[in-house]
Amino acid sequence: MSSSFQPQAPFLTTADLQQAVDILKAGGLVAFPTETVYGLGAHAENADALAKLYAVKGRPTRHPVIVHLGHADQLGDWAVEIPEMAYRLAAAFWPGPLTLILKRSSRVPDAVTGGQDTVGLRVPDHPVALALLQAFGGGIAAPSANRFGRLSPTSAAHVWDDLGQDVDAIVDGGVCQVGVESTIVAFQDGQPIILRPGMITPEQIQAALQSEFRPETGNAASVTRAPGTLASHYAPRTPLKLVSKNALNEALSRLQPDQQIGVLSFSAAIDDHAAAWATMPASPQAYARQLYAKLRELDALKLSCIWVEQVPMEEGWSAVSDRLNRAAFQG
């Protein structure tokens, strides 16, 4: 943990832990690891700390943030009128990459929710995050630890590259093992609705509930503002374009000398037309784990464009497909 980042072992000493807790209680910002991405943490009930968090990220104040908890049994402290299915999902997936959107309790400030009557809550599945949350005792508001709309960080070094000394401390917990943000589930008439896909899939949710449910609905998403659901999000600074495998091969053969193109593909490099090439794994879990790091590597090369081979329209790929579509959005 440091205000001038140096890589450290992925664990907290007692002194590190106390320092991070003290910073949070004093209204400072602490970046910390979760299993999904690194979060930029602030005391969820401290108005000044929340204002600082939004300012550092450059995040619109009407865009809500997720409150992270150390225990599932804290759910009732932060939400009211909790549907029975929410308890069942919490029991099945917490700690884990699932965020529940619930009616907020009176202790939740407007700054956390973007002025809505709902709050996003989750218990992360990372030993460092859990140690920090449990030592802190309350809720930590924590969007991803990067500038708003850009690629989320999956290592402490990414946080330092993005935010530098705007963060009071960076807790190094190693590389995130999931690699994309949590599945977000809201409730309408007591029934679950997925507002943002993640690596907990609709099939897993359905199995946990042992009942049918609506995976997504545009109407619910428009009523409830949730983190990471803007049309353009998770984007590198370099323009990104999604292309089919066949179109990729043809387009590469027609590149002009002044076009500096980076490629993210399931295949090994097929020729030397591309300026940079990253070969991605065939499984959605491994792909998600590497996605943001690979895009950051290509983004750092200051290319003309990044071309990404379209991922399969199959079970398990919805979270990756969602992130790539938002990164490529040109609105």
Secondary structure, DSSP 8 states (H G I E B T S, - for coil): -BSS-----SS--HHHHHHHHHHHHTT--EEE--SSS-EEEEETT-HHHHHHHHHHHT--TTS--EEE-S-GGGHHHHBSS--HHHHHHHHHH-SSSEEEEEEB-TTS-HHHHTT-SEEEEE----HHHHHHHHHH-S-EE--BSSSTTB---SSHHHHHHHHGGGSSEE----S-SS-S--EEEEEETTEEEEEE--SS-HHHHHHHHTS--BS--HHHHHHS--TT-SSS-SB-SS-EEEE-HHHHHHHHHT--TT--EEEEESS---SS-SSEEEE--SSHHHHHHHHHHHHHHHHTT--SEEEEE---SSTT-HHHHHHHHHHH---
